[in-house]
Amino acid sequence: MYSRTKPDSRLPSIDALRGAVMVLMALDHVRDFNYVGVVLFSPTDLTRTTPELFLTRWVTHFCLPVFMFTAGMSAFLWSHRGNHTRGQLSWFLWTRGIWCIFLELTVMQFAYNFNFSSRFLVLLLILWIFGACMLAMAALIYLPARWLTSLSVVVIALHNCLDRVNASRFGSAAWAWNLLHQPGVFTFAGRQVLVSYTLLPWIAVMAAGFCFGRVFTLEAAARQRIMLRIGLSLTTAFAVIRAINLYGDPAPWSVQKSPAFTVLSFLNCTKYPASLDFLLMTLGPAILVLACLERCSLSAANPLVVLGRVPLFYFVLHFYVIHTLAMLMAWIRYGRSVFSFIFNPLPSMGGPQQLFPANFGYSLWIVYLLWALIVVSLYPLCRSFARVKATRRAWWLSYL
């Protein structure tokens, strides 16, 4: 049975799920710019971290998988509910992919560094991988639905078989493997380029979301049952595969100094590139949450729904706000001497650590306080912009 939802209507459950991970994403970025230990060790380094710091990082692992998965769903629903042709959908994905990559190389590079100096790394981060996957999806949507579903599942399940293939094997073409599977640094046009997010497996996650979007053509009760089954299946698969500890992640878990740290080791799955365990661990619970949100009555003014309806606007804006606030706090703390280092990228963004004071940054509780302040302050702006998008049909609004 098919849903009677209007073709141009939005599903608040998808917006709310996206909005929730956008709130979490801000926590990770506030930590990157403000936590005192961010340049000293990874928060997932079990030899140095604390449970609080580990979980502050771990909970944000849900962000990119949900972004990618819901982007795929949204692409399907845009086409299905608007009665768009495949050609129109392909053009939609192509243009937005190019736009995201352009923003990554311009607007976001300045947000990371607050300068355009060629001395520093070019960071290919979230908007890069969004754009690259959209470009790929512009072609993949022409595959039959069953083929695309099978292909996405196979890539998610088996891409870890490629973990032992090193980019150095490809010589001068090593950069291609960096883009596809192995994060790393390569040189392009005399600039050092850092790739954190690789096409495999993220393109598979977006494609899986596109195929999953068909669930939303069903009546609410039917799709909720399917979501619960899929979410439980993925979550269970994570627990079983991770417990077996033979495949699914290049970093096996191990018994640690305490039961709590053993649990953290179990949860400490590889994000770069995203392993099978990492994706099962995040997508399974996310789909369960989506099923629960489907049962909720969510108004258009709900903060999560609002943030989920203006993801790109929020994403770009929150980086500038976080970086600006970090600069202002540094100026208050260090006075005029701040100008000797603050207009370089922060060490967490690839900047020169030796230029920054040894104790640069703040304790974890201040990070949480700043996070709450930033998210609350951004809500009114996002709500106003969401109203503009809802009431106007200018073509350029779909790019913001």
Salt bridges, closest charged atoms under 4 A:
ASP15 OD1 - ARG10 NH2 2.63
ASP15 OD1 - ARG18 NH1 3.09
ASP15 OD2 - ARG309 NE 2.82
ASP28 OD1 - ARG31 NH2 2.78
ASP28 OD2 - ARG57 NH1 2.59
ASP32 OD1 - ARG31 NH2 3.41
ASP163 OD1 - HIS181 NE2 2.99
ASP277 OD2 - ARG242 NH1 3.74
GLU294 OE1 - ARG223 NE 2.50
